[in-house]
Structure formats: structure tokens, C-alpha cells
Amino acid sequence: MRPLLALFSALVMVAPVAHAQPVVLKVAHFLPVASAAHSKMIVPWCEKIESESQGQLKCQIYPAMQLGGNPSQLFGQARDGIADIVWTLPGYTPGRFPVSEVFELPFVATTHQASSRALWDFTQQYAKAEFAGVKPIATWVNGPNYLHMRNKQVETLEDLRGMKIRAPSRLSNELLTKLGASAMGMPLPQAVESYSKGVIDAALLPWEVIPGVKMHELSKFHAETAGPRMLATSTMIFVMNQKKYDSLPAELRKIIDANSGSDTSAWVAAQFEEADKAGRKAAVDRGNTVYEISEEEMKRWTEATGSIRQGWIENVGKQGADGQALYDAAVSLVDKYSR
């Protein structure tokens, strides 16, 4: 009799754990489900933590701003607990990430994965204060931001003059202005609408977003840029509300931790790299003109944009940081992982 009572008591004790309700994480972002970020990065990441937690962690994904607001508010939604996890671009909130913004300077980033590992290390060492209220899961750069044009082929600096071109961030705005264009800063959803209506002539974008928002169907020309470093890129972040993370049982926090960090950032960057190839192929298959601006011409672009770096260094210096040292650290980390 006593062994049966003991067995019954043991079953009663473990039953609540075995039938614990799973933790459902609200994951928000700004692009449609057709986007590579949704299908190739967010969904697989969510499936992985669900599998590793044996179903105790689940995601409810809200694409295309389904939780309300606009893309510039996503970081605040994660920090304030409106969403549990968000994917967003720091560049959508100018001034909010002044230190980690260094990776968006012209000719700093090299390849997807090397630059993304460098960004993770850099933010952990120099920019933790920018992530107060959230736990970073991954930080990365997308692919090179190239020029995609509705109906005008750009070959030289002179061709850019007077063109209205969408930029994704403050530094990209500066870049286009220095190159002689009329920069139009706006999030991607707004840019697609403006592009389709002819409000803007071109857009600075990576290849990976092209198919998801059908930009290849609205474009005739796509200008890639020569050289080992990117003309422009955007930093991206996948972050979790800190209080939500802290509220998880230790074993579930370990699963989030195991799917965060440098390796996760590089994995995300690899998904974006593959998506870049698919985006480029979509434009080529449609018969659009895809070409490269020569290395010789790019030297002129480098000279034209050189003052942006010094401006960033001085701006960070006004906030009490050593801008030159931060810039040097970022480039050193990129070079370390690019070798």
C-alpha cells in the first residue's frame, strides 16, 4: 500500500510541471510574411527554441506591424513590453543608437557574417547602454545597400545629382547628400509606396528585401558597387524585453541564451546573405539591368563621403565618448573577422 501511495504522491508532484502552460512570446516586425527575414530568420529561430524547449517556448509572430504603431516604434515596443521580441533597424530611430551606428558609416562593413560578428562584439563591449530594457538576441548588418532605380541608370556621381533617393538611416541620408542626391529618409514600407508612385526615383536597399516587396517589378536598373567594403549597410537587431526574459524559468532562459550571441548573429547574417542571392536573381530573371559601378568611380565616391566619418567622430565626442577610438575599434573588429 505504501509504495502505491508514494507513487501517487510523486505523480501529483510532477503533474503541474508536466502540464505547465507554454510561454508564448509575441514577436513583432515590420515586413510581410513573404519577406526573407520572416521566413528564413524569424520562423526558423522560433521553431528552434520551441523544439529545444520541448514546446515550453512558443512564438506568436506579428508581421507587418500587426501590433500597431510604425517601424520606428518597434524598439520601444520591446522595451516597454508591448511585444516580447522584435526585429528592427536601429536606423529607424535616429539618435537612439549613436555608438553602434558606427557600422553604418560608409566603407566600414565588409561581408555579412564577419561584420555581424564584429557588431555583436562591439555592442557588448562599447554600446550596452543603448540596449537598456532589452536583452539582445542577435545584432547583424544586412548586405550591401545598392542603388535600385525606376528608370534611370546611374554610372557616375554626376548622374546622381537631383535624384530623389530613399535612405534607411541618418548616415545613409548623409551619404546620399554628399553624393549629390536628394536624400529621402523613410522606412521600407513607406519607401515602396513612394517608389511605386514615382515620388522617389531610386532606393538604397539590400538585395534581400527586393522580392518580398516586389521592388524588382518596379525597377529597371540595379547598380552594385565595387570594392571590399560596403558603400552602405544597415545594422539590425533582434531583441527581447528584459523583464520577460528575467521572468522565464532558468531552463528556458538557458535556451534563449543558447540561441543568442555571436554565433546566432552570424547565422542570421548567413540567412540574409542567401536571401541577397535570391533577390538579385529575381531582378535578373525579370530582365532588369544589373551592373557594377567601377572601382575607379568608387574612389570618387569614397572621397566625396570622407567627411561623414569625421562628423560622426565629432558628434560622438560631444556626447562624452572617444569617437576616434570607437571607430578604430569597429574597423579593427571587422578586419579581425574578415581575415
C-alpha positions in Angstrom: 0.0 0.0 0.0 2.7 2.4 1.0 4.6 2.1 -2.4 1.3 2.9 -4.2 0.8 6.0 -2.0 4.3 7.1 -2.7 3.9 6.6 -6.4 0.6 8.6 -6.3 2.2 11.4 -4.4 5.1 11.5 -6.9 2.7 11.7 -9.8 0.8 14.6 -8.1 4.0 16.5 -7.5 5.3 16.2 -11.1 1.9 16.7 -12.8 1.9 20.5 -12.7 5.4 20.7 -14.3 4.5 18.2 -17.0 1.3 20.2 -17.9 2.7 23.7 -17.4 1.3 26.1 -19.9 3.9 27.0 -22.6 5.3 30.5 -22.6 4.0 32.3 -25.7 6.3 35.0 -26.9 4.9 37.9 -29.0 7.4 38.5 -31.8 6.8 41.6 -33.9 8.4 43.1 -37.1 7.6 45.4 -39.9 7.7 43.3 -43.1 5.1 40.9 -44.7 5.3 37.2 -44.3 6.7 36.9 -47.8 9.9 38.6 -46.7 13.1 36.7 -46.2 13.5 38.0 -42.7 10.2 36.5 -41.7 10.5 33.1 -43.4 14.3 32.5 -43.3 15.2 34.0 -39.9 12.3 34.6 -37.5 10.3 31.5 -38.2 13.3 29.1 -38.0 14.5 30.8 -34.8 11.1 30.4 -33.2 10.9 26.7 -34.4 14.3 26.0 -32.9 13.5 27.4 -29.4 10.2 25.5 -29.4 11.9 22.3 -30.3 14.7 22.7 -27.8 12.2 23.6 -25.0 10.0 20.7 -25.9 7.2 23.0 -26.6 7.5 25.2 -23.5 8.6 28.2 -25.6 6.4 29.2 -28.5 6.2 32.3 -30.7 3.1 34.2 -31.9 4.5 36.2 -34.8 3.0 39.6 -35.7 4.4 40.7 -39.1 3.8 43.9 -40.9 3.2 45.9 -37.7 0.2 43.9 -36.7 0.6 45.1 -33.0 0.1 48.6 -34.2 2.4 51.6 -34.5 5.1 52.1 -37.1 8.6 50.6 -37.6 10.3 53.4 -35.7 8.4 52.4 -32.6 9.4 48.7 -32.6 12.4 49.0 -30.2 10.2 50.9 -27.8 7.5 48.2 -28.0 10.1 45.6 -27.0 11.5 47.7 -24.2 8.0 48.6 -22.9 6.6 45.0 -23.1 4.1 45.6 -25.9 6.0 42.9 -27.7 8.2 40.3 -26.2 10.7 40.2 -29.1 11.2 42.5 -32.1 13.3 42.6 -35.2 14.0 46.2 -36.3 16.6 48.6 -37.7 18.2 51.0 -35.2 18.5 53.4 -38.0 14.7 53.9 -37.9 15.2 55.8 -34.6 17.9 58.4 -35.4 19.9 59.4 -32.3 18.8 56.4 -30.2 21.9 54.2 -31.1 24.7 56.8 -31.6 27.6 54.4 -30.8 26.6 51.2 -32.6 25.7 53.4 -35.6 29.4 53.4 -36.5 28.8 50.2 -38.5 26.5 52.2 -40.8 29.3 54.6 -41.8 30.4 54.3 -45.5 33.1 51.8 -46.1 33.3 50.1 -42.7 31.4 46.8 -43.2 32.9 44.0 -45.4 31.0 40.7 -45.6 27.7 39.8 -43.9 29.0 37.3 -41.3 32.3 39.0 -40.5 30.7 42.4 -40.0 27.9 40.9 -37.9 30.2 39.1 -35.5 32.1 42.3 -35.2 28.9 44.2 -34.5 28.0 41.8 -31.7 31.4 42.1 -30.0 31.3 45.9 -30.4 27.9 46.4 -28.9 28.7 44.0 -26.0 31.9 46.0 -25.2 31.0 49.6 -26.1 27.3 50.0 -26.6 25.4 48.1 -23.9 23.8 51.3 -22.6 21.9 51.6 -25.9 20.1 48.3 -25.2 18.8 49.2 -21.7 15.5 47.4 -21.1 16.1 44.7 -23.6 18.2 41.6 -24.0 20.0 41.4 -27.4 19.5 38.1 -29.1 21.3 39.0 -32.3 22.9 42.0 -33.9 23.9 42.0 -37.6 24.4 44.0 -40.7 22.4 43.3 -43.8 24.0 43.0 -47.2 25.4 45.9 -49.2 22.8 48.6 -49.8 22.8 49.1 -53.5 21.0 51.6 -55.7 17.8 50.4 -57.3 16.3 52.7 -59.9 12.9 53.1 -61.5 14.0 54.3 -65.0 17.4 55.9 -64.9 20.8 54.2 -65.0 23.5 55.7 -62.7 27.1 55.4 -63.6 28.8 58.4 -62.1 28.4 61.0 -59.3 27.1 63.4 -61.9 24.2 61.0 -62.7 23.1 61.2 -59.0 22.6 64.9 -58.9 19.0 65.9 -58.3 17.7 62.3 -57.9 15.3 61.7 -55.1 16.6 58.5 -53.4 15.3 56.7 -50.3 17.7 56.2 -47.4 17.1 53.8 -44.5 19.0 55.8 -41.8 20.6 59.1 -40.8 24.0 58.2 -42.0 22.6 56.9 -45.3 20.9 60.3 -45.7 24.2 62.0 -45.2 25.8 59.6 -47.7 23.4 60.3 -50.5 23.5 64.1 -49.8 27.3 64.0 -50.1 27.0 62.1 -53.3 24.8 64.9 -54.7 21.4 63.2 -54.5 18.3 64.4 -52.7 18.0 62.0 -49.7 14.6 60.9 -48.6 14.8 59.1 -45.3 11.9 56.6 -44.7 11.2 53.1 -43.5 10.9 50.4 -46.2 7.0 50.1 -46.2 6.7 53.8 -46.9 9.6 53.7 -49.5 7.8 51.0 -51.5 4.7 53.1 -51.8 6.7 56.3 -52.7 8.7 54.3 -55.3 5.6 52.9 -56.9 4.0 56.4 -57.2 7.2 58.0 -58.6 7.7 60.2 -55.5 11.2 58.9 -55.3 13.5 57.9 -58.3 15.6 55.3 -56.6 16.1 53.5 -53.3 19.2 52.4 -51.3 18.4 48.8 -50.4 20.0 45.4 -50.0 19.0 42.7 -52.4 17.2 40.5 -49.8 14.2 42.7 -49.4 13.6 43.1 -53.2 11.3 40.1 -53.9 9.3 40.4 -50.6 8.1 43.9 -51.5 8.2 43.4 -55.3 10.7 46.2 -55.9 12.2 44.2 -58.9 8.8 44.6 -60.6 9.0 48.4 -60.2 12.7 48.8 -61.2 14.6 48.8 -64.4 18.2 49.3 -63.2 20.2 48.0 -60.2 23.7 49.4 -59.5 26.1 47.3 -57.4 29.3 48.9 -56.1 32.9 47.5 -56.5 35.3 47.2 -53.6 35.9 45.1 -50.5 33.9 47.3 -48.2 30.2 48.2 -48.4 29.2 51.7 -49.6 26.4 51.5 -47.1 24.6 48.9 -44.9 22.1 48.9 -42.1 22.5 47.5 -38.6 19.7 45.2 -37.5 18.7 43.9 -34.1 16.6 41.1 -32.7 15.9 41.9 -29.0 13.8 40.6 -26.2 12.1 42.5 -23.4 14.4 42.2 -20.4 11.6 41.7 -17.8 10.1 38.9 -19.9 13.4 37.2 -20.2 14.0 37.6 -16.4 10.6 36.1 -15.7 11.4 32.8 -17.5 12.4 29.7 -15.6 16.1 29.1 -15.6 15.9 26.2 -18.0 14.0 28.4 -20.5 16.5 31.3 -20.1 19.3 28.9 -21.0 17.5 28.0 -24.3 17.2 31.7 -25.2 20.9 32.2 -24.2 21.9 29.2 -26.4 20.2 30.9 -29.3 21.7 34.3 -28.8 25.1 35.9 -29.3 27.8 35.9 -31.9 27.1 32.6 -33.5 23.4 33.4 -33.7 24.2 36.8 -35.2 26.4 35.1 -37.8 23.7 32.6 -38.6 21.2 35.4 -39.1 23.6 37.2 -41.4 24.0 33.9 -43.4 20.3 33.8 -44.0 20.4 37.4 -45.3 23.3 36.6 -47.5 21.4 33.7 -49.1 18.4 36.0 -49.5 20.6 38.6 -51.2 21.4 36.0 -53.9 17.7 35.2 -54.3 16.8 38.9 -54.6 19.4 39.5 -57.2 18.2 36.5 -59.2 14.7 37.8 -59.1 15.8 41.0 -60.8 18.0 39.2 -63.3 15.2 36.8 -64.2 12.9 39.6 -64.9 15.3 41.1 -67.4 16.3 44.1 -65.4 19.7 45.6 -65.9 22.1 44.7 -63.1 25.6 46.2 -63.4 28.6 47.3 -61.3 29.9 50.8 -60.8 33.6 50.6 -61.4 36.3 50.6 -58.8 37.8 53.7 -60.3 34.5 55.6 -60.0 34.1 54.3 -56.4 37.3 56.1 -55.5 35.4 59.3 -56.3 32.5 58.3 -54.1 34.9 57.4 -51.2 36.5 60.9 -51.4 33.1 62.6 -51.6 31.8 60.9 -48.4 35.0 61.1 -46.3 33.7 63.9 -44.1 30.8 61.7 -42.8 33.2 59.7 -40.7 34.8 62.8 -39.1 31.3 64.2 -38.5 30.3 61.0 -36.7 33.5 61.1 -34.6 32.9 64.7 -33.6 29.2 64.1 -32.8 30.0 61.1 -30.5 32.7 63.2 -28.9 30.2 65.8 -27.9 28.4 63.1 -26.0 31.5 62.3 -24.0 32.8 59.4 -25.9 36.1 59.0 -27.8 34.7 58.8 -31.3 38.1 58.1 -33.0 38.8 55.2 -30.6 35.3 53.7 -31.2 35.7 54.0 -34.9 39.1 52.3 -34.8 37.7 49.5 -32.6 34.8 48.9 -35.0 37.1 48.7 -38.1 39.6 46.5 -36.1 36.8 44.0 -35.2 35.6 43.9 -38.8 39.1 43.3 -40.1 39.6 40.6 -37.4 36.6 38.6 -38.6 37.2 39.3 -42.3 40.6 37.6 -42.3 
